[in-house]
Amino acid sequence: MPDKPTSGPADQAFVVFTPSGRQGQVVLGATVLDAARALGADLDSVCGGRGLCGRCQIEVGEGDFAKHGISSSIDHISPGHAAETVYAERKGLKPGRRMACHARILGDLVIDVPPESQVHRQIVRKRAEARAIELDPVLRLHAVDVPPPELEIPSGDGERLAWALGDTWDLQGLTTDPAILAEGAAAMRAGRWTVTAAVRGASRIVGVRPGFTDRALGLAIDVGSTTLAVHLVNLADGEVLATASAMNPQIRFGEDLMSRVSYAMTQAGGGPEMTATVRASLNELAGQAAAEAGIERGDIYEVVIVGNPIMHHLVLGLDPGPLGVAPFALAVDGAVNIFTRDIGLELAAGAEAYFLPCIAGHVGADAAGMILSETPFERDEVSLLVDVGTNAELVLGNRERLLAASSPTGPAFEGAQISAGQRAAPGAIERVRIDPGTLQPRFKIVGSDLWSNEAGFDLALTNTGITGICGSGIIEAVAEMALRGIIAPDGAFPSDSERRFVLYHGEPEIAVTQADVRAVQLAKGALHAGAKLLLDLFGVEKVDRIVLAGAFGSHIDPVYALALGMIPDCDPAQVSSAGNAAGTGARIALLNAGAREEIEGVVKRVEKIETAVAPAFQKYFVDALAIPHAREPYPELRRILPMPMPGKKKKRSKSRRQL
């Protein structure tokens, strides 16, 4: 089939849009925006042809295009319009760019739509191995002129708004959220019958603003058991405008998840109390993010929330009690849509929250977000995803099969239950090295790039001092202590020692005690055992790729995670950090409507493994308490780190007791 007919009507031109490839005959004199709509080309617009939003910028191809059998030229488009000049003066217009809403077609054209003018464009992720985020908006803005009311033709404001949107934007069968009826009536009069409507799913009007606006925002929220994180995102381009975070105020009801379940079960009104507490904090964080970005709360229309099952249930106001006892039944495991006003978030009147689906009683929507972010279901190689936190969640598999489980690691990896432990804040020790000859320690603290034995390190302490040791620091400290023979493979200090190793003599003194080592062993043993159980059930002995996720996971040095025995043996080069993968998954679902359907389908085929009732888990856990673990460590580690040979005691330096 030829791309262009050998002859067409005299009053028509042949237009090709790239990169979409949409093409066809268009009536001369039509705008490029009209042509894009008629041919189904991916070209954005909010203002409806007023030249206000600048979203419909295009470029005209010059020359002969043999593939299409046409010649394209800037002369085949109308001269620049006054509205384009005004926009260029106000916001800038790149050389060679035209605005499709005011550029009229005078002849055959090849039109290039740049990425920023595409509705379904991709947002490049920072990590090369992670997929880009494709914009597929759940909600879109449409500026429209609404006919004013007439005495002769009685009709409501909502009906006329829906009619105008249908006529201008071809949006048919629209309904209006009752919560915004008053808002819409006021906006029409304030805007002198010109308004911008927020439409969700091309079916429902959920917001109305006077005049023209191109601002629609969303929140991607990660409700962790220890930390809450709220990311304010521009729905038009995916840019994160602000982030606000805080400690989860529920910590006062219990540091670990089971303590909070117990509180809900044993204290009258305990569950509702924790629900009210976390909702109030999320609402406050939403306000902080909005203030930082200089926007109004009413411009936030969409929210996506991820969290472990207990956090998920408490935010929704569901009883978490059944999650504390076998069979660990979820109140709901599918995705949930709810008005944000029903969970205490003061945003746009019609704003909605989407909760990603939970996977199992101890594997939640945060694991679903991690899967959506890292896409093991699209890969041939076997991946192990580990969201390291108070309750570690693990996903193992590939495009053929996915397994998921959780391991009760406890809060040691986040600095809790450690004698000098704290969260990763300025002043916390986050990196540790111990000289193999003198056993003298050196370290880095959060907020400084200098090691403690380097010139200028004292200046780095001016504002913070040394305040404690965070999760990544305690992991490296214990691993280094094992590598240097300061503690035995079973984690014990020599019987004649002080059973502590001092990293810093000062105020406060920072030392690693025997109890600290045991806490780390219990945490890493649970994590390793959970991974080993999944490997056995999947039928493989090793994985091709390990991804450490979570705010804490992003700070772990993969070599030390292997040296400590946190994760299964793997080539260190194949171990990477994904940062807050659950939060990234929430952001993907916020920006891409299709991703929501995709993850709901993927979650349904994940095999749920309950470590609490798996007979082999306890054996694997006991075996994994050794450092690095019961088996010989991965050989590559011996080339990266000087490691004592098994069965040989390292000669201790006399200087050790002086540390």
N, C-alpha and C positions, 0 to 999 in steps of 0.2 A: 504494500500500500504506500503510495507516495506521500511524503510529508505535507506537500501542498498541491492542491488541484492545479492542473495545467492552466486553468482560467477560472476566475471568480467574478462575482458581480462587480460592476464598476464602482459601486458605492461602498465596497468593503476592502479591508486590508487583511493580510495574513500576519498573525502575531504569534511569536514563540516566546514562552517564558522559560528561563533557566534559573536554577538547576532542576526544577520540577519536570520540565519537558512538556508541560501543558501547551497546546497550540490549537489554532483554528482561525476561522474567518470572523472578523469583527467589523461592525459598521463604522465607517469613517466618522470622525468627530466624537466618538465615545472616549471617555477618559480611560487611561491605562488601568485605573482601579476597577472601573466597570468591566473592562475586558478580563481582568484577573478573576473577578467574581463569576463571570459568565463561563470562563474556561476551567474554573476550579483550581487556579494557581494559588500557591501558598503566599499570600501577601497580606500583611497586617494593616489594621486601621481601627482607630477608636472613635475619631471625631466624625466619621461619616462623610468625609469629603470637604471639610471646612478648612483644611490646611493648618490645623492647630496641633495635632499630635506628632506629626513627623514620622509616624511609624511606617508610612507607605513609600519610603524612598526607593528609587530604582535607578539603574544605569542602562543606557542604550548602547547596544552593540553596533560597531561601525564596520562596514565592508560587505563583501559577498559571502553568503553562507550556503555553500554548495549542498550541504546535507539537507537543508530545508528548501533549497531552490529559490532563495530570495536575497535581495540586497537590503541591508538595514542602514539607516543613517539618522543622525540627530535632526536632520532636516525633515524627517518623517514624523516629527512630533511638534506640537505647537510651541511657540516661544514661551519663555519664562513668564509666570503669572505673578501679579502683585503680591498674592498671599505667600508665594514661595520666597519673595524678597524679604517680606516681613519676618517669616520664620527664620531665614538665614541670618538676619540681623539680630534676632532674639536668641536663637539657640545654635546657629551655625549649620551650614549645609556643605558637605564635602564637594570639591570641584567635580563636575561631571554628573552629579546627582540631580535627579528631578523628583518631584513629589507626584506620585501616580494619580492623586485625586484631582490635580489641576493640569496634568499633561494630557493633551488630546491627541488622538491617533490620526495622522495625515497620510500614512503609507505603511508598507510592510515594515515589521520591526522584529528584532530579537531583543528581548528585555531581560536583563539580569536582575534578580532579586537578591540583594546582599543578605548575609545571615541575620543581621539585626532587624531586617524587615520581614523576616519569615515568622509566621505564627508557631510553626513546629520545628524551630531551629534547635540545634544541639548546644549544650553548655559543656565545655571541655572541663573534665575533672583534673585535678592536679596530679593524681597518681596515674602513671601511664598505663598500668595494667587494668585500671578500673574503667568501666564503660562511661561514655558521655551521658549526660542527662538530656533527653529530648523533651522540649516543651510541648505539652499537649494539655492546654489549659482546661481546668475544671470550671473556671469562671472567667468570663470576658466582660469588658466594658463596652458600652455602645452609646454614643451621643446621639440625640434625636430631638427633633422639634415636635412637640405635642400640640395638637389642635386645642385652643382654649375652649372652655365650655360655651355652649350656645343655648339660648332659651328655647329655640325652636327644635333643637335636637338634644333631648335629655340623655346624658350618658355620664358615668362616673369617671373620675380621674384615672383609676386603674385600668378601666376598659379602653380609654383613649390612649393611654401610654402603651398598652399591649398592641393596639391597632397601629400606632405610629412605628413601633419596633418591627412589626410584621411588614409594614409597607416599605420602610427604609432599609431594614437589614434582613428581610425575608425570614424572620423568626416567627413561626406559627404555633398556635396553641399554647401560648405562654400563660402560666399562672403566676399569681402574686402572693408572696409570703405575707400573711395577715399582719405580722409584726411590723412591716414597713409601710402599711397603708397611710398612716398619719405622716410618716417621713416623706413619702412620695408626694402627697398633696402639698405639703409645705415647700418641698423642693421645686415643684413645678411653678409655683407662684414666685418664689424667690429668684428663680432663673428665668422668669418671664417666658415660661413654657418651653425653654430649652433645658434639657436635663441630660445627665449621663446615668444610664441604668446598668447595674451589675446583674448579669444573667448567669445562673449556674446551670451547666449541662444543657444549654440552649433550650431550656424548658421552663425555668422559674426565675422570676424577678426577685432578687434578694436585697437590693439596695438601690436607692435613687439619690443623686446629688444634683444640686442646682448648677446650671451652666455646663461647661466642659471640664472634665478632669480625666487624667490618664493614670491616676494612682489607685492601684488595688494591691493590697499586701496580704501576706499570710504568715503564719507561725509554724515552724517545725519544732516540736517539743519532745525532749527526751526526759522522761520521769525516771531517774535512777533511784535506787534505794538510799544512796548517799548524796548524790548531787542532782539538782534540777538544772536543765539547760534549755533556754528559749532562744530560737533564732528567728529574727524578723527578715522576711524574704520578699523581694519585689516579684510579684507573680508574672510581670511582663518579660523579665529577662533572667530571673533566677538569682539575681545578686543578693547576697546576705548583707542587709543594711546595718544590722546591729545584733549583738548577742548579749544576753543577760543570764547569769547563773548564780546559784546559791546552794548552800547545804540544804538537803531535804529536812524540813523542820520536824518530820516524823522521827528523826533520830532520837529525840527525847523519849519516845515510846519504846525504843529498842534499836540497837545498832544493826542487828541482823533481821532478816525477813521473818523468821519463825517467831522471834520475840514480838514482832508487831502483830502477827497472826494471833499469838497468845493473848496479847493485850486486847485485841478485838473480841476474843472469845471469853475472856474472864472479867473484863471491865464493862459495866453497864454503860452503853453509849460509846464504847471505845472505838468501834469502827467509824461511826459518823463523826466522832471527834477528829480522827486522823484524816478523814475525807475533807472536812472543813479546813483543817490546817494546811494540807497540800494544795487545795484549790485556792486558798487565800494567797499562798506564796506564788503560785503560778500566775495569778491575776496581777500581783505586784510586779513580777518579772516582766510580764507583757507590757505593763505601763513603763517600766524602766527602759525596755528596748524601744518603745515608741518615742519616749522622750529623747533618747540618745539619737534617734534618726530624725527627730524634728517632725514627726507626723502625728495625726490624730488617731486615737484608738478606733474611731468609727470607719477608718479606711482599711481595717483588717477584716477580711471576709472569710478567710479559710484557715483552718488549723488542722494539723496532723499530729497525732500523739503516739509515741511508742513508750513501752516500759515493760518490766517483767510482770508476770501474771498478778502478783499481789499489788504492785503499784497501779497496774491497769484497773484492777477491780476497785481499789480505793478511790481513784480519781472518778470513776463512774458511780461511786456510791454503792457498790455491790459488796456483799458480805465475803471477806476473804477466808472465813473459817474453814470451809470445805477444802481449801488448798493446803491446810495444815495437817490433814490426816488422809491416809489411803482411802479411796483411790485418787485423791487429789483432783476432785472434779471442778472444772471451770463453770462459772455461771453462764458464760457465753464464750465461744471460741472463734466465732466468725468476726468479720469486720463490723464495726459499729459506727453509725452516723448519728450525731446528736447536735442539737443547737448548743452553741457555746454558752448561751445564757443559762442553760440548764446545768452547767458544771461550774458556774461562778465566774466565767470570763466576761469582762465588760468590754465588748468589741462592737462591731457593726450589729445592728438589730437583727439582721438575718444571717449572721455568721454561723457556720457549722464546723464541728470538729469531727474528724475521721480518725478512728482508732484502728491501726493495723490489726489483723487477726492474731490471736495467740495460737501457739502450736500445741502446748500441753500444759498440765498443771504447774510445771516448774520451768517451762520454756515459753517465753512470752512474745509480745509484739515487738520487743527490742530485737529478739533473734530473727523475727520476720523481716525487720528493717535491715538487719545485717545481711540476710540472704538477698534481699532486693538490691542492696548496695554492691555486694561482691559477686553475685550471679554464679554460684557454683553449678546451678542447674543448666548453664549454657556451656559448660566446659567438659572436655573429655578426661582430663587429668583429675585425680582425686585430691580434693581440697579439704583442709580442716580449718574451720573458722572458729576462733575462740574469743568470746567477749569476756574479758577478764574484769571481774568486779567482786563484790561481796558474794554474789552467787554467779559463778561462771557458767555461761551457756555455750554449748559446743554444737557445731553442725559439721557433719562429715558427708562427703559424697561428690557426685558429678551429675552429668545429664541423665544418667541411667537410674540413679537411686540417691536418696538423701536420708540421713539419720540425724536425729537431734536429741540432746540430753542436757542436763544441768548437773553441776557439781557444787557441793556446799563448801566453797573455799573459805568463807568467813572474811572478815574485814582486814586481815593482816596485810594483804597486798595493797591496801589503801592507807597503810600507816597506822591503822587502829590495832589495839591489843599488842602494840610494840612499846617497850618501855620509854623510848624517846621518839616514838612515832608521831607523825602528823601528816596532814595532806600536803600535796605538792604546792607550796607557796614560797615566795622569796625567803631565803634563809635556810630552807630545808636541804639536807644533803641528798643529792639525787644520783651521783656517780661515785663509785668507790674503786680504788686500786690498792693492792697491798704488795709491796716489794717482796719478791720471792727469796731474796737473800737476807735482808734486815727485818722483814715483816713490819716495816714502817708503813702506815696507811697514808694515803692522800685521797682527796675527794674534791668534787665540785658541788656547789650549791645552786639552787634555783635562782636565776637572776644574774648569774655570772658565768663567763666562759673560761675563767681561770681555774687552774688546779690549786690546791691548798699549798703546794710547795713552790708556786711560781711567784715571781716579783709582781707586786701590785695586788695580790690577793687580799691583803689587809684592807685596802681601800674599798674593795667590793663589799666588805662587811659593814661599812659606815652606816648605811641606812637600815640594815636588817639584823646584822649579827648572824650567828649560827643558832638556829632555833630548834632543830630536830632532824629526823630522817624520814623521808617519804618512801612510798612503795618501791619505786625503782631503785632507790638507794639501799634499802634493806635486802632486796634480791641480790644486788651486786655484792654487797658486803658479805652475806652468807655464802654465796658462791665462791668469792675470793678466799674466804676463810677456809672453805673445804679444799680449794685448789692448792692453798699454801700449807695444808696440814695443820692449821690452827684448831680445827675441829675434825673429828674422825668422820668416815663415811656415814656413820649412824647419827651424826649431828652432835655427838658428845664432846665436851671439852675434856682434856686430861684430868684425871681425878685429883692431881696435886695442884691444879691451876685455880685461879680466882673465878673461873667459869663466866668470864666476861671479857670482851675485847674492846678496848677504848679506841674510838676513832678520833675523838677530839677532847683534849684537856682544856676546859674553859668553863664558862658559866652560860648555859648549863653544860655539864659534861655529857657527851654523846657516846654511848657504849652499846654494844650488842651483847645481850645476856643469853644464858642458856634457855630461859623461857622464850626469848625472842626467836632463837633458832628453832625451837620446837613449834612455835606458832607458824613460822614460815614452812617448816616441814609438813605440818598438817594441811596447810593451804595448797602447797604445790603437789602434795601427795594426792589430794582429792582431784585436782585438775588433771594430773597425769593419769590417774586411774580412770576418770571419765573418758579421756581420749582413748586409752587402751581398750576399754570396753567397746567403744564404737568401732575401733579398728577390727577387733575380733568379730563383731557382728557383721561388719561389712565384708570380711573375708580378705583383708590385706594386712601386711605386716608393717608397711610404711606408707607415708603419704607423699604426694608430689609437691605439695604446696601448703604452707601454714600461714594463716593471716591472723595477727593479733589485733583485736579491736577493743574499743572502749577507750575512754579518756586515759585510763591507766595503761592499757595495752600499747598505746602510741608512744609511751615513754620507756618501754622495756627494750633493752638491747637484746636482740635475738640470740646472740652468742651466749649471753648470761642466762637467758631463759632455758637454753639447752644445757648449759653447764650446771645449772641448779637442778635440772630434771623436771621443769614445769611442764614441758611439752614433749611429744614423742621425738625420737631421733629423726633428724632430717638434715639435709644439706643446709647450712646456715644461709646460703645465698637464696634459698627458696623460702625463707621466713621473712615476712614483711609486716609492717604496721599499717593499719587502715584508719587510725584515728577513731573518731566517733562514728563507726559504720552504721550503728542504729540510727543516729541523728541524720546521717547522710541518706539512709533509706527513707526516713520521714520526709526529708526535703525532696527526694525523688517523687514520693507519693503526693506531695503538695503541688508539684509542678506538672505532673503527668497523670492524667486520668486513666490512661491505659495501664499504667504501672500498678494501680490499685487492683484492677481486675486480674492482672498477671500474678501478683503475689498471693491473692486469695486462692488462685488455682494451684500455685506451687505448694502452698502450705498444706493443702488437702492431701498431697501425696508424700509428705514428710512422715517417716516412720518415727514414732515417739518412743524413746527408751527411758524408762524410769530407773535411775541409778539406785534409788532408795530400796528397791525390792529386787535388784539384780544380784543373784548369788555370787557372781564373780567379782563384783565391785569391791567388796571388802578385802578380798585377797589381793587384788591389784593395788588397793590403797595401802595395805601394809607393806607390800613390796616396794612401792614408790616412795616410802618415807626416807629411804637412803638417798644420799647425795652423790652423784646426780640421780640415780635410781638403781634398781636391782641389777640391771644389765650393764654391760660395758658401754660407756658413753660413745656417742657417734665419733668415728675416727677423725673426722675433719677437725674436731675440737682440739685434738692433740697438736695439730699444726698451727692452730690459732692461739691457743693458750697453753703455757707450760703447766702440765698437770702431773701430779705425783702418780707413780705407777701403783696399781692396786697391790696391797699386801706389803708395801714398803713404807716405813715411817720416815717422814721427812725430819731431818735434823733441825731442831729448834734453835733459833737465835737467842743468845742470852739477853739481847736487847728487848725481847718481847715483853718481859715483865715491867720494863720501864715505860711502856706506852701508856 
